[in-house]
Amino acid sequence: MNASSIKRLAAILLPLVFFASCQIPRANLANLHEVHTPSGQISYRGRVQNDMEYALTRAFQSGSIRIEGFADLGGEDKAIEDPLLVCLENQLALSDADSSNRLNAGLQVEAFGWLAVDDQYALGRERAMLELGKHAKRLGVTGPGRPIQNAATAEDLSPLLASLAKAGLGALPTAVVSLDTELYGGGSPDTLGEAITSLLGLNLDRDGALRVLAVCDVLRERSDKLENADVATLARLDDLQQAMQIAIIEQAFLAGMSDSSARVRIATLHGLVNLQGGPPDGTLLVFATDPDQDVVAAAMTWVTNNGIPFPTEGLTEADLALYKSEWIRFLVGQCQSPNGVISMKTCEALGTVSEASFRSLRPEDWTVWWREAHENERMPQPATRTAASLDS
C-alpha cells in the first residue's frame, strides 16, 4: 500500500473512532438481541460484533462510501460459545453509557425493560431489573404499574408505528408501506406530531410500549434527519419516549414482584427503594410476606434503615397514628415467625420503629412488650404468602 493509499484509508477510518463511541450502546443492544430469541430464550447462534465491527458495518452499509468486505464485517451467524457471558458483558457495557443522553437512556430502558421480564435466566433478569431501578429514579416513577386491561393489540399498534417511522423518516421499506396501506387504506397520520398524538392515546402493555420505544429510539438517533420536525415536535417525541420508558418500568416492576426467582424479586425491591418516596407501603408489605426468607429480610432491612413507609398525602394525624399502629402490629406478628432469619430481621426493625425503650433480637421480649400494652387482644401471628401465590 503506497503513501497516498494509507492517507486515504486514514481519512476514512479516523473519524470512525468517534463514530464508534457513539454506536457502542446500539451495538450492545444489537448483541443482546443476537444472544436471545425474541421471547427471551438464550440463543447459541448469532452475529455478535465488537464495537468497532458494529460501527464499521453501520457506516459502510448506510454511507456513500463502499469498500469491499466492510458491509459484511462480522460474518454470518456463528456458534456462540458462552451466550450468558456475552449477555452479561453487554448489559454491563450498556449500563455504563451516559444516561443523560436521551438516546442512550432510551436504548438502556429498551434493553433492560425487555430482559428484566423475558430473559430466560434469572441472573439476566436480576441485572436488568437493578438497572431499571436507576432509570425509575431518573424518570420519577412512583411504583409498580397495575395490570393493563384491554391493551392495544399488535393490529392496533403496527400501522401507527409504521406511520410514526414514515412521518419521521419520510420513507419505509416496501413491506411496511404495504402493511400501512392495507390496514389504514392510505389514511394514516401524515405528520410526526399526528402520529405521536395517536400513540399517546393508546392503552399499551409492556410489549406495546417496548415496540413504541424502539421506534422512538431510531427517530432520536436520526433526529437531525427527521422531516418536518420543529423544536416543538421534537419535544413531543421526547415526551413520547419518556412516557414509554415509564410504562415499561412500571410494568417490569409489577412482573418482577412475582418473578419465580427470589433474586429477581429482591432486585425488584432494590429498584423500588430507589424511588423518591421509597417503596409504596402496600408494595413493601408484599415483599415483607414473601415465601423466601431472603426477600423478607431485604424488606425488613429497608424498614430498619428507613422506617415505616408512610403515605405521602391524604391522611390526618389520627389516620397516621392508626396506620403506624397497624404496621407495628404486623411487625410483632412477623417476629413470631418460626424462621430464625425472618424473626431476627423483624425484631431489628421493631427496635427502630416501635419507640420502645429497648432494642432486642429476641421475639419473646417483643411478645412481653406487646402484651403489656394490649392485654385483651390476641397476639398477632406471622403472615406469609405461599409460593403458589407468586403465580396468581
Secondary structure, DSSP 8 states (H G I E B T S, - for coil): --HHHHHHHHHHHTHHHHHHHHHHHHHHHHHHHHTB-TTS-B-SEE----HHHHHHHHHHHHSS---TTGGGTT-S-EE-S-HHHHHHHHHHHHHTS-TTSHHHHHHHHHHHHHHHHH-SSHHHHHHHHHHHHHHHHHHT--S-----SS---HHHHHHHHHHHHHHHHS---HHHHHHHHHHHTT-S--SHHHHHHHHHTS---HHHHHHHHHHHHHHHHTGGG-TT--HHHHHHHHHHHHHHHHHHHHHHHHHHTT-S-HHHHHHHHHHHHTSTT-S-HHHHHHHHT-SSHHHHHHHHHHHHHH-----SSS--HHHHHHHHHHHHHHHHHHTT-SSHHHHHHHHHHHHHHS--S---S-HHHHHHHHHHH-TTS---------GGGGG-
